[in-house]
Amino acid sequence: MRTTVDIEKGLLKRLRDEAQEQGLTFKDYFNRVLRQGLEALRRGASESYECPAFSMGSPAGGVDLDHALGLVGDLEDTGSVRDFE
């Protein structure tokens, strides 16, 4: 089916370049991108994204960062005491 769509200049160039890289016609690539985008929108409404967590190893100096606020408080107290000495 033929229709007219206004596509931003930069986006049009990107679509054409990607179509060429994949050896597809612009029409075939454009339809593929639209189809995948619509399917992703439909899935996105019901699926949630989970950000993976990674271990960063042991903290430098053996400082337990789980208790960082307490550490900051201790450092502030130590600094305050030095200021009065």
PyMOL Python script that loads the backbone (N, CA, C, O; Angstrom):
from pymol import cmd

cmd.read_pdbstr("""\
ATOM      1  N   MET A   1       0.850  -1.174   0.000  1.00  0.00           N
ATOM      2  CA  MET A   1       0.000   0.000   0.000  1.00  0.00           C
ATOM      3  C   MET A   1       0.895   1.237   0.000  1.00  0.00           C
ATOM      4  O   MET A   1       1.892   1.287   0.721  1.00  0.00           O
ATOM      5  N   ARG A   2       0.554   2.189  -0.773  1.00  0.00           N
ATOM      6  CA  ARG A   2       1.345   3.400  -0.901  1.00  0.00           C
ATOM      7  C   ARG A   2       0.772   4.483   0.004  1.00  0.00           C
ATOM      8  O   ARG A   2      -0.441   4.684   0.071  1.00  0.00           O
ATOM      9  N   THR A   3       1.681   5.183   0.705  1.00  0.00           N
ATOM     10  CA  THR A   3       1.283   6.302   1.557  1.00  0.00           C
ATOM     11  C   THR A   3       2.428   7.299   1.606  1.00  0.00           C
ATOM     12  O   THR A   3       3.547   6.982   1.202  1.00  0.00           O
ATOM     13  N   THR A   4       2.161   8.483   2.089  1.00  0.00           N
ATOM     14  CA  THR A   4       3.184   9.513   2.201  1.00  0.00           C
ATOM     15  C   THR A   4       3.497   9.748   3.669  1.00  0.00           C
ATOM     16  O   THR A   4       2.597   9.950   4.485  1.00  0.00           O
ATOM     17  N   VAL A   5       4.778   9.718   3.995  1.00  0.00           N
ATOM     18  CA  VAL A   5       5.233   9.934   5.360  1.00  0.00           C
ATOM     19  C   VAL A   5       6.366  10.944   5.332  1.00  0.00           C
ATOM     20  O   VAL A   5       7.273  10.829   4.507  1.00  0.00           O
ATOM     21  N   ASP A   6       6.331  11.927   6.215  1.00  0.00           N
ATOM     22  CA  ASP A   6       7.439  12.882   6.344  1.00  0.00           C
ATOM     23  C   ASP A   6       8.435  12.320   7.350  1.00  0.00           C
ATOM     24  O   ASP A   6       8.111  12.143   8.525  1.00  0.00           O
ATOM     25  N   ILE A   7       9.653  12.040   6.881  1.00  0.00           N
ATOM     26  CA  ILE A   7      10.705  11.483   7.728  1.00  0.00           C
ATOM     27  C   ILE A   7      11.812  12.524   7.863  1.00  0.00           C
ATOM     28  O   ILE A   7      12.224  13.144   6.883  1.00  0.00           O
ATOM     29  N   GLU A   8      12.285  12.703   9.095  1.00  0.00           N
ATOM     30  CA  GLU A   8      13.368  13.652   9.325  1.00  0.00           C
ATOM     31  C   GLU A   8      14.561  13.306   8.437  1.00  0.00           C
ATOM     32  O   GLU A   8      14.835  12.134   8.178  1.00  0.00           O
ATOM     33  N   LYS A   9      15.259  14.330   7.980  1.00  0.00           N
ATOM     34  CA  LYS A   9      16.357  14.163   7.029  1.00  0.00           C
ATOM     35  C   LYS A   9      17.432  13.193   7.539  1.00  0.00           C
ATOM     36  O   LYS A   9      17.856  12.291   6.816  1.00  0.00           O
ATOM     37  N   GLY A  10      17.867  13.385   8.788  1.00  0.00           N
ATOM     38  CA  GLY A  10      18.905  12.524   9.352  1.00  0.00           C
ATOM     39  C   GLY A  10      18.445  11.089   9.521  1.00  0.00           C
ATOM     40  O   GLY A  10      19.214  10.151   9.313  1.00  0.00           O
ATOM     41  N   LEU A  11      17.183  10.925   9.899  1.00  0.00           N
ATOM     42  CA  LEU A  11      16.615   9.598  10.078  1.00  0.00           C
ATOM     43  C   LEU A  11      16.483   8.879   8.733  1.00  0.00           C
ATOM     44  O   LEU A  11      16.731   7.677   8.636  1.00  0.00           O
ATOM     45  N   LEU A  12      16.094   9.619   7.709  1.00  0.00           N
ATOM     46  CA  LEU A  12      15.969   9.041   6.371  1.00  0.00           C
ATOM     47  C   LEU A  12      17.317   8.537   5.870  1.00  0.00           C
ATOM     48  O   LEU A  12      17.416   7.453   5.296  1.00  0.00           O
ATOM     49  N   LYS A  13      18.361   9.347   6.097  1.00  0.00           N
ATOM     50  CA  LYS A  13      19.707   8.940   5.674  1.00  0.00           C
ATOM     51  C   LYS A  13      20.132   7.678   6.419  1.00  0.00           C
ATOM     52  O   LYS A  13      20.701   6.761   5.828  1.00  0.00           O
ATOM     53  N   ARG A  14      19.856   7.640   7.697  1.00  0.00           N
ATOM     54  CA  ARG A  14      20.221   6.472   8.498  1.00  0.00           C
ATOM     55  C   ARG A  14      19.488   5.219   8.017  1.00  0.00           C
ATOM     56  O   ARG A  14      20.085   4.148   7.905  1.00  0.00           O
ATOM     57  N   LEU A  15      18.197   5.360   7.733  1.00  0.00           N
ATOM     58  CA  LEU A  15      17.423   4.230   7.217  1.00  0.00           C
ATOM     59  C   LEU A  15      17.989   3.737   5.885  1.00  0.00           C
ATOM     60  O   LEU A  15      18.141   2.535   5.670  1.00  0.00           O
ATOM     61  N   ARG A  16      18.296   4.671   5.004  1.00  0.00           N
ATOM     62  CA  ARG A  16      18.851   4.285   3.693  1.00  0.00           C
ATOM     63  C   ARG A  16      20.198   3.596   3.844  1.00  0.00           C
ATOM     64  O   ARG A  16      20.456   2.581   3.197  1.00  0.00           O
ATOM     65  N   ASP A  17      21.061   4.148   4.703  1.00  0.00           N
ATOM     66  CA  ASP A  17      22.379   3.552   4.916  1.00  0.00           C
ATOM     67  C   ASP A  17      22.271   2.153   5.495  1.00  0.00           C
ATOM     68  O   ASP A  17      22.966   1.239   5.049  1.00  0.00           O
ATOM     69  N   GLU A  18      21.399   1.976   6.492  1.00  0.00           N
ATOM     70  CA  GLU A  18      21.213   0.662   7.118  1.00  0.00           C
ATOM     71  C   GLU A  18      20.648  -0.342   6.113  1.00  0.00           C
ATOM     72  O   GLU A  18      21.071  -1.497   6.079  1.00  0.00           O
ATOM     73  N   ALA A  19      19.703   0.098   5.307  1.00  0.00           N
ATOM     74  CA  ALA A  19      19.120  -0.795   4.293  1.00  0.00           C
ATOM     75  C   ALA A  19      20.202  -1.265   3.330  1.00  0.00           C
ATOM     76  O   ALA A  19      20.270  -2.445   2.983  1.00  0.00           O
ATOM     77  N   GLN A  20      21.030  -0.350   2.911  1.00  0.00           N
ATOM     78  CA  GLN A  20      22.103  -0.687   1.971  1.00  0.00           C
ATOM     79  C   GLN A  20      23.095  -1.657   2.615  1.00  0.00           C
ATOM     80  O   GLN A  20      23.516  -2.625   1.981  1.00  0.00           O
ATOM     81  N   GLU A  21      23.467  -1.402   3.867  1.00  0.00           N
ATOM     82  CA  GLU A  21      24.407  -2.283   4.568  1.00  0.00           C
ATOM     83  C   GLU A  21      23.866  -3.701   4.691  1.00  0.00           C
ATOM     84  O   GLU A  21      24.623  -4.670   4.625  1.00  0.00           O
ATOM     85  N   GLN A  22      22.557  -3.818   4.871  1.00  0.00           N
ATOM     86  CA  GLN A  22      21.944  -5.132   5.041  1.00  0.00           C
ATOM     87  C   GLN A  22      21.503  -5.758   3.721  1.00  0.00           C
ATOM     88  O   GLN A  22      20.958  -6.862   3.708  1.00  0.00           O
ATOM     89  N   GLY A  23      21.734  -5.061   2.619  1.00  0.00           N
ATOM     90  CA  GLY A  23      21.391  -5.599   1.309  1.00  0.00           C
ATOM     91  C   GLY A  23      19.902  -5.676   1.055  1.00  0.00           C
ATOM     92  O   GLY A  23      19.436  -6.542   0.315  1.00  0.00           O
ATOM     93  N   LEU A  24      19.146  -4.761   1.676  1.00  0.00           N
ATOM     94  CA  LEU A  24      17.699  -4.740   1.509  1.00  0.00           C
ATOM     95  C   LEU A  24      17.277  -3.484   0.764  1.00  0.00           C
ATOM     96  O   LEU A  24      18.000  -2.488   0.740  1.00  0.00           O
ATOM     97  N   THR A  25      16.104  -3.543   0.162  1.00  0.00           N
ATOM     98  CA  THR A  25      15.550  -2.328  -0.413  1.00  0.00           C
ATOM     99  C   THR A  25      15.095  -1.425   0.730  1.00  0.00           C
ATOM    100  O   THR A  25      14.855  -1.888   1.846  1.00  0.00           O
ATOM    101  N   PHE A  26      14.983  -0.140   0.437  1.00  0.00           N
ATOM    102  CA  PHE A  26      14.525   0.796   1.458  1.00  0.00           C
ATOM    103  C   PHE A  26      13.153   0.382   1.974  1.00  0.00           C
ATOM    104  O   PHE A  26      12.904   0.406   3.179  1.00  0.00           O
ATOM    105  N   LYS A  27      12.265   0.002   1.060  1.00  0.00           N
ATOM    106  CA  LYS A  27      10.899  -0.390   1.427  1.00  0.00           C
ATOM    107  C   LYS A  27      10.916  -1.580   2.385  1.00  0.00           C
ATOM    108  O   LYS A  27      10.243  -1.554   3.415  1.00  0.00           O
ATOM    109  N   ASP A  28      11.683  -2.625   2.052  1.00  0.00           N
ATOM    110  CA  ASP A  28      11.739  -3.813   2.903  1.00  0.00           C
ATOM    111  C   ASP A  28      12.324  -3.483   4.272  1.00  0.00           C
ATOM    112  O   ASP A  28      11.814  -3.945   5.293  1.00  0.00           O
ATOM    113  N   TYR A  29      13.389  -2.690   4.298  1.00  0.00           N
ATOM    114  CA  TYR A  29      14.019  -2.344   5.568  1.00  0.00           C
ATOM    115  C   TYR A  29      13.098  -1.464   6.417  1.00  0.00           C
ATOM    116  O   TYR A  29      12.977  -1.666   7.625  1.00  0.00           O
ATOM    117  N   PHE A  30      12.459  -0.501   5.785  1.00  0.00           N
ATOM    118  CA  PHE A  30      11.537   0.397   6.486  1.00  0.00           C
ATOM    119  C   PHE A  30      10.399  -0.400   7.130  1.00  0.00           C
ATOM    120  O   PHE A  30      10.047  -0.160   8.285  1.00  0.00           O
ATOM    121  N   ASN A  31       9.830  -1.341   6.387  1.00  0.00           N
ATOM    122  CA  ASN A  31       8.760  -2.189   6.927  1.00  0.00           C
ATOM    123  C   ASN A  31       9.264  -3.048   8.082  1.00  0.00           C
ATOM    124  O   ASN A  31       8.553  -3.228   9.071  1.00  0.00           O
ATOM    125  N   ARG A  32      10.479  -3.581   7.971  1.00  0.00           N
ATOM    126  CA  ARG A  32      11.054  -4.385   9.043  1.00  0.00           C
ATOM    127  C   ARG A  32      11.224  -3.551  10.315  1.00  0.00           C
ATOM    128  O   ARG A  32      10.876  -3.996  11.409  1.00  0.00           O
ATOM    129  N   VAL A  33      11.762  -2.342  10.161  1.00  0.00           N
ATOM    130  CA  VAL A  33      11.980  -1.466  11.317  1.00  0.00           C
ATOM    131  C   VAL A  33      10.651  -1.095  11.976  1.00  0.00           C
ATOM    132  O   VAL A  33      10.541  -1.112  13.202  1.00  0.00           O
ATOM    133  N   LEU A  34       9.658  -0.766  11.180  1.00  0.00           N
ATOM    134  CA  LEU A  34       8.332  -0.450  11.732  1.00  0.00           C
ATOM    135  C   LEU A  34       7.736  -1.648  12.474  1.00  0.00           C
ATOM    136  O   LEU A  34       7.202  -1.504  13.574  1.00  0.00           O
ATOM    137  N   ARG A  35       7.831  -2.811  11.871  1.00  0.00           N
ATOM    138  CA  ARG A  35       7.275  -4.021  12.482  1.00  0.00           C
ATOM    139  C   ARG A  35       7.967  -4.311  13.813  1.00  0.00           C
ATOM    140  O   ARG A  35       7.304  -4.578  14.815  1.00  0.00           O
ATOM    141  N   GLN A  36       9.302  -4.259  13.822  1.00  0.00           N
ATOM    142  CA  GLN A  36      10.046  -4.525  15.056  1.00  0.00           C
ATOM    143  C   GLN A  36       9.744  -3.470  16.117  1.00  0.00           C
ATOM    144  O   GLN A  36       9.629  -3.789  17.300  1.00  0.00           O
ATOM    145  N   GLY A  37       9.616  -2.230  15.697  1.00  0.00           N
ATOM    146  CA  GLY A  37       9.301  -1.163  16.639  1.00  0.00           C
ATOM    147  C   GLY A  37       7.932  -1.336  17.269  1.00  0.00           C
ATOM    148  O   GLY A  37       7.769  -1.153  18.476  1.00  0.00           O
ATOM    149  N   LEU A  38       6.958  -1.685  16.461  1.00  0.00           N
ATOM    150  CA  LEU A  38       5.609  -1.905  16.986  1.00  0.00           C
ATOM    151  C   LEU A  38       5.557  -3.110  17.921  1.00  0.00           C
ATOM    152  O   LEU A  38       4.884  -3.069  18.951  1.00  0.00           O
ATOM    153  N   GLU A  39       6.264  -4.182  17.569  1.00  0.00           N
ATOM    154  CA  GLU A  39       6.310  -5.360  18.435  1.00  0.00           C
ATOM    155  C   GLU A  39       7.002  -5.031  19.756  1.00  0.00           C
ATOM    156  O   GLU A  39       6.579  -5.498  20.814  1.00  0.00           O
ATOM    157  N   ALA A  40       8.059  -4.231  19.697  1.00  0.00           N
ATOM    158  CA  ALA A  40       8.775  -3.838  20.918  1.00  0.00           C
ATOM    159  C   ALA A  40       7.890  -2.981  21.806  1.00  0.00           C
ATOM    160  O   ALA A  40       7.925  -3.112  23.029  1.00  0.00           O
ATOM    161  N   LEU A  41       7.095  -2.105  21.203  1.00  0.00           N
ATOM    162  CA  LEU A  41       6.171  -1.285  21.992  1.00  0.00           C
ATOM    163  C   LEU A  41       5.139  -2.153  22.687  1.00  0.00           C
ATOM    164  O   LEU A  41       4.815  -1.933  23.854  1.00  0.00           O
ATOM    165  N   ARG A  42       4.629  -3.129  21.978  1.00  0.00           N
ATOM    166  CA  ARG A  42       3.629  -4.025  22.553  1.00  0.00           C
ATOM    167  C   ARG A  42       4.235  -4.828  23.700  1.00  0.00           C
ATOM    168  O   ARG A  42       3.618  -4.955  24.757  1.00  0.00           O
ATOM    169  N   ARG A  43       5.436  -5.370  23.502  1.00  0.00           N
ATOM    170  CA  ARG A  43       6.109  -6.126  24.562  1.00  0.00           C
ATOM    171  C   ARG A  43       6.477  -5.223  25.726  1.00  0.00           C
ATOM    172  O   ARG A  43       6.387  -5.638  26.882  1.00  0.00           O
ATOM    173  N   GLY A  44       6.882  -4.016  25.443  1.00  0.00           N
ATOM    174  CA  GLY A  44       7.307  -3.080  26.483  1.00  0.00           C
ATOM    175  C   GLY A  44       6.201  -2.741  27.453  1.00  0.00           C
ATOM    176  O   GLY A  44       6.470  -2.408  28.607  1.00  0.00           O
ATOM    177  N   ALA A  45       4.974  -2.819  27.010  1.00  0.00           N
ATOM    178  CA  ALA A  45       3.844  -2.514  27.889  1.00  0.00           C
ATOM    179  C   ALA A  45       3.683  -3.569  28.968  1.00  0.00           C
ATOM    180  O   ALA A  45       3.169  -3.274  30.047  1.00  0.00           O
ATOM    181  N   SER A  46       4.114  -4.800  28.696  1.00  0.00           N
ATOM    182  CA  SER A  46       3.923  -5.871  29.678  1.00  0.00           C
ATOM    183  C   SER A  46       5.222  -6.338  30.312  1.00  0.00           C
ATOM    184  O   SER A  46       5.195  -6.986  31.358  1.00  0.00           O
ATOM    185  N   GLU A  47       6.352  -6.026  29.707  1.00  0.00           N
ATOM    186  CA  GLU A  47       7.635  -6.486  30.241  1.00  0.00           C
ATOM    187  C   GLU A  47       8.345  -5.348  30.955  1.00  0.00           C
ATOM    188  O   GLU A  47       8.267  -4.190  30.546  1.00  0.00           O
ATOM    189  N   SER A  48       9.030  -5.694  32.016  1.00  0.00           N
ATOM    190  CA  SER A  48       9.833  -4.700  32.707  1.00  0.00           C
ATOM    191  C   SER A  48      11.305  -4.971  32.427  1.00  0.00           C
ATOM    192  O   SER A  48      11.689  -6.098  32.116  1.00  0.00           O
ATOM    193  N   TYR A  49      12.107  -3.952  32.536  1.00  0.00           N
ATOM    194  CA  TYR A  49      13.542  -4.078  32.306  1.00  0.00           C
ATOM    195  C   TYR A  49      14.249  -4.235  33.637  1.00  0.00           C
ATOM    196  O   TYR A  49      13.984  -3.485  34.576  1.00  0.00           O
ATOM    197  N   GLU A  50      15.137  -5.194  33.724  1.00  0.00           N
ATOM    198  CA  GLU A  50      15.913  -5.391  34.933  1.00  0.00           C
ATOM    199  C   GLU A  50      17.368  -5.095  34.624  1.00  0.00           C
ATOM    200  O   GLU A  50      17.962  -5.699  33.732  1.00  0.00           O
ATOM    201  N   CYS A  51      17.927  -4.175  35.359  1.00  0.00           N
ATOM    202  CA  CYS A  51      19.316  -3.783  35.165  1.00  0.00           C
ATOM    203  C   CYS A  51      20.215  -4.779  35.890  1.00  0.00           C
ATOM    204  O   CYS A  51      20.052  -4.987  37.092  1.00  0.00           O
ATOM    205  N   PRO A  52      21.154  -5.394  35.190  1.00  0.00           N
ATOM    206  CA  PRO A  52      22.026  -6.365  35.847  1.00  0.00           C
ATOM    207  C   PRO A  52      22.980  -5.675  36.825  1.00  0.00           C
ATOM    208  O   PRO A  52      23.389  -4.534  36.607  1.00  0.00           O
ATOM    209  N   ALA A  53      23.325  -6.379  37.898  1.00  0.00           N
ATOM    210  CA  ALA A  53      24.283  -5.867  38.882  1.00  0.00           C
ATOM    211  C   ALA A  53      25.578  -6.662  38.748  1.00  0.00           C
ATOM    212  O   ALA A  53      25.555  -7.863  38.478  1.00  0.00           O
ATOM    213  N   PHE A  54      26.688  -5.993  38.936  1.00  0.00           N
ATOM    214  CA  PHE A  54      27.994  -6.627  38.823  1.00  0.00           C
ATOM    215  C   PHE A  54      28.822  -6.316  40.058  1.00  0.00           C
ATOM    216  O   PHE A  54      28.753  -5.215  40.604  1.00  0.00           O
ATOM    217  N   SER A  55      29.600  -7.288  40.489  1.00  0.00           N
ATOM    218  CA  SER A  55      30.498  -7.078  41.616  1.00  0.00           C
ATOM    219  C   SER A  55      31.650  -6.191  41.159  1.00  0.00           C
ATOM    220  O   SER A  55      32.198  -6.386  40.074  1.00  0.00           O
ATOM    221  N   MET A  56      32.009  -5.236  41.973  1.00  0.00           N
ATOM    222  CA  MET A  56      33.130  -4.344  41.654  1.00  0.00           C
ATOM    223  C   MET A  56      34.370  -4.746  42.437  1.00  0.00           C
ATOM    224  O   MET A  56      35.352  -4.004  42.471  1.00  0.00           O
ATOM    225  N   GLY A  57      34.333  -5.913  43.065  1.00  0.00           N
ATOM    226  CA  GLY A  57      35.487  -6.391  43.807  1.00  0.00           C
ATOM    227  C   GLY A  57      35.539  -5.783  45.193  1.00  0.00           C
ATOM    228  O   GLY A  57      34.610  -5.106  45.633  1.00  0.00           O
ATOM    229  N   SER A  58      36.645  -6.038  45.870  1.00  0.00           N
ATOM    230  CA  SER A  58      36.834  -5.522  47.226  1.00  0.00           C
ATOM    231  C   SER A  58      37.168  -4.041  47.188  1.00  0.00           C
ATOM    232  O   SER A  58      37.924  -3.600  46.322  1.00  0.00           O
ATOM    233  N   PRO A  59      36.614  -3.268  48.114  1.00  0.00           N
ATOM    234  CA  PRO A  59      36.935  -1.848  48.153  1.00  0.00           C
ATOM    235  C   PRO A  59      38.387  -1.615  48.562  1.00  0.00           C
ATOM    236  O   PRO A  59      38.963  -2.388  49.328  1.00  0.00           O
ATOM    237  N   ALA A  60      38.959  -0.551  48.045  1.00  0.00           N
ATOM    238  CA  ALA A  60      40.348  -0.203  48.372  1.00  0.00           C
ATOM    239  C   ALA A  60      40.465   0.115  49.855  1.00  0.00           C
ATOM    240  O   ALA A  60      39.599   0.782  50.422  1.00  0.00           O
ATOM    241  N   GLY A  61      41.525  -0.357  50.477  1.00  0.00           N
ATOM    242  CA  GLY A  61      41.764  -0.048  51.871  1.00  0.00           C
ATOM    243  C   GLY A  61      40.890  -0.831  52.822  1.00  0.00           C
ATOM    244  O   GLY A  61      40.895  -0.558  54.022  1.00  0.00           O
ATOM    245  N   GLY A  62      40.133  -1.806  52.320  1.00  0.00           N
ATOM    246  CA  GLY A  62      39.306  -2.621  53.184  1.00  0.00           C
ATOM    247  C   GLY A  62      38.131  -1.895  53.815  1.00  0.00           C
ATOM    248  O   GLY A  62      37.603  -2.350  54.829  1.00  0.00           O
ATOM    249  N   VAL A  63      37.709  -0.775  53.236  1.00  0.00           N
ATOM    250  CA  VAL A  63      36.602   0.002  53.782  1.00  0.00           C
ATOM    251  C   VAL A  63      35.288  -0.671  53.404  1.00  0.00           C
ATOM    252  O   VAL A  63      35.065  -0.972  52.232  1.00  0.00           O
ATOM    253  N   ASP A  64      34.431  -0.906  54.364  1.00  0.00           N
ATOM    254  CA  ASP A  64      33.127  -1.512  54.122  1.00  0.00           C
ATOM    255  C   ASP A  64      32.155  -0.428  53.681  1.00  0.00           C
ATOM    256  O   ASP A  64      31.667   0.348  54.503  1.00  0.00           O
ATOM    257  N   LEU A  65      31.875  -0.377  52.388  1.00  0.00           N
ATOM    258  CA  LEU A  65      31.025   0.688  51.855  1.00  0.00           C
ATOM    259  C   LEU A  65      29.551   0.500  52.191  1.00  0.00           C
ATOM    260  O   LEU A  65      28.749   1.404  51.960  1.00  0.00           O
ATOM    261  N   ASP A  66      29.181  -0.657  52.733  1.00  0.00           N
ATOM    262  CA  ASP A  66      27.806  -0.853  53.175  1.00  0.00           C
ATOM    263  C   ASP A  66      27.484   0.076  54.340  1.00  0.00           C
ATOM    264  O   ASP A  66      26.319   0.371  54.608  1.00  0.00           O
ATOM    265  N   HIS A  67      28.506   0.525  55.016  1.00  0.00           N
ATOM    266  CA  HIS A  67      28.330   1.411  56.168  1.00  0.00           C
ATOM    267  C   HIS A  67      28.954   2.773  55.885  1.00  0.00           C
ATOM    268  O   HIS A  67      29.542   3.388  56.775  1.00  0.00           O
ATOM    269  N   ALA A  68      28.827   3.244  54.647  1.00  0.00           N
ATOM    270  CA  ALA A  68      29.476   4.471  54.203  1.00  0.00           C
ATOM    271  C   ALA A  68      28.997   5.694  54.984  1.00  0.00           C
ATOM    272  O   ALA A  68      29.803   6.560  55.322  1.00  0.00           O
ATOM    273  N   LEU A  69      27.707   5.775  55.272  1.00  0.00           N
ATOM    274  CA  LEU A  69      27.208   6.945  56.002  1.00  0.00           C
ATOM    275  C   LEU A  69      27.808   7.022  57.400  1.00  0.00           C
ATOM    276  O   LEU A  69      28.132   8.109  57.879  1.00  0.00           O
ATOM    277  N   GLY A  70      27.958   5.877  58.053  1.00  0.00           N
ATOM    278  CA  GLY A  70      28.599   5.854  59.361  1.00  0.00           C
ATOM    279  C   GLY A  70      30.044   6.273  59.274  1.00  0.00           C
ATOM    280  O   GLY A  70      30.543   6.994  60.139  1.00  0.00           O
ATOM    281  N   LEU A  71      30.733   5.816  58.214  1.00  0.00           N
ATOM    282  CA  LEU A  71      32.128   6.188  58.005  1.00  0.00           C
ATOM    283  C   LEU A  71      32.265   7.687  57.795  1.00  0.00           C
ATOM    284  O   LEU A  71      33.153   8.321  58.363  1.00  0.00           O
ATOM    285  N   VAL A  72      31.383   8.252  56.976  1.00  0.00           N
ATOM    286  CA  VAL A  72      31.416   9.700  56.735  1.00  0.00           C
ATOM    287  C   VAL A  72      31.178  10.451  58.035  1.00  0.00           C
ATOM    288  O   VAL A  72      31.846  11.447  58.312  1.00  0.00           O
ATOM    289  N   GLY A  73      30.235   9.981  58.824  1.00  0.00           N
ATOM    290  CA  GLY A  73      29.970  10.618  60.110  1.00  0.00           C
ATOM    291  C   GLY A  73      31.182  10.567  61.013  1.00  0.00           C
ATOM    292  O   GLY A  73      31.518  11.558  61.661  1.00  0.00           O
ATOM    293  N   ASP A  74      31.854   9.403  61.063  1.00  0.00           N
ATOM    294  CA  ASP A  74      33.064   9.272  61.880  1.00  0.00           C
ATOM    295  C   ASP A  74      34.149  10.220  61.396  1.00  0.00           C
ATOM    296  O   ASP A  74      34.826  10.854  62.205  1.00  0.00           O
ATOM    297  N   LEU A  75      34.321  10.321  60.078  1.00  0.00           N
ATOM    298  CA  LEU A  75      35.341  11.215  59.530  1.00  0.00           C
ATOM    299  C   LEU A  75      35.021  12.674  59.840  1.00  0.00           C
ATOM    300  O   LEU A  75      35.915  13.457  60.160  1.00  0.00           O
ATOM    301  N   GLU A  76      33.757  13.031  59.745  1.00  0.00           N
ATOM    302  CA  GLU A  76      33.366  14.407  60.073  1.00  0.00           C
ATOM    303  C   GLU A  76      33.614  14.689  61.541  1.00  0.00           C
ATOM    304  O   GLU A  76      34.098  15.763  61.896  1.00  0.00           O
ATOM    305  N   ASP A  77      33.287  13.733  62.397  1.00  0.00           N
ATOM    306  CA  ASP A  77      33.526  13.911  63.832  1.00  0.00           C
ATOM    307  C   ASP A  77      35.009  14.065  64.101  1.00  0.00           C
ATOM    308  O   ASP A  77      35.409  14.931  64.879  1.00  0.00           O
ATOM    309  N   THR A  78      35.836  13.237  63.469  1.00  0.00           N
ATOM    310  CA  THR A  78      37.277  13.310  63.655  1.00  0.00           C
ATOM    311  C   THR A  78      37.801  14.660  63.185  1.00  0.00           C
ATOM    312  O   THR A  78      38.640  15.272  63.846  1.00  0.00           O
ATOM    313  N   GLY A  79      37.309  15.114  62.054  1.00  0.00           N
ATOM    314  CA  GLY A  79      37.732  16.424  61.538  1.00  0.00           C
ATOM    315  C   GLY A  79      37.295  17.540  62.450  1.00  0.00           C
ATOM    316  O   GLY A  79      38.044  18.494  62.659  1.00  0.00           O
ATOM    317  N   SER A  80      36.104  17.444  62.997  1.00  0.00           N
ATOM    318  CA  SER A  80      35.593  18.477  63.897  1.00  0.00           C
ATOM    319  C   SER A  80      36.420  18.533  65.178  1.00  0.00           C
ATOM    320  O   SER A  80      36.709  19.608  65.703  1.00  0.00           O
ATOM    321  N   VAL A  81      36.794  17.346  65.672  1.00  0.00           N
ATOM    322  CA  VAL A  81      37.598  17.300  66.906  1.00  0.00           C
ATOM    323  C   VAL A  81      38.952  17.943  66.657  1.00  0.00           C
ATOM    324  O   VAL A  81      39.445  18.689  67.503  1.00  0.00           O
ATOM    325  N   ARG A  82      39.563  17.667  65.506  1.00  0.00           N
ATOM    326  CA  ARG A  82      40.866  18.273  65.179  1.00  0.00           C
ATOM    327  C   ARG A  82      40.762  19.781  65.096  1.00  0.00           C
ATOM    328  O   ARG A  82      41.690  20.487  65.493  1.00  0.00           O
ATOM    329  N   ASP A  83      39.638  20.295  64.582  1.00  0.00           N
ATOM    330  CA  ASP A  83      39.469  21.730  64.448  1.00  0.00           C
ATOM    331  C   ASP A  83      39.491  22.423  65.814  1.00  0.00           C
ATOM    332  O   ASP A  83      39.898  23.579  65.919  1.00  0.00           O
ATOM    333  N   PHE A  84      39.052  21.716  66.855  1.00  0.00           N
ATOM    334  CA  PHE A  84      38.982  22.316  68.191  1.00  0.00           C
ATOM    335  C   PHE A  84      40.243  22.098  68.988  1.00  0.00           C
ATOM    336  O   PHE A  84      40.374  22.695  70.057  1.00  0.00           O
ATOM    337  N   GLU A  85      41.179  21.285  68.543  1.00  0.00           N
ATOM    338  CA  GLU A  85      42.397  21.021  69.302  1.00  0.00           C
ATOM    339  C   GLU A  85      43.407  22.125  69.147  1.00  0.00           C
ATOM    340  O   GLU A  85      44.492  22.055  69.725  1.00  0.00           O
TER     341      GLU A  85
END
""", "prot")
cmd.dss("prot")
cmd.show_as("cartoon", "prot")
cmd.util.cbc("prot")
cmd.orient("prot")
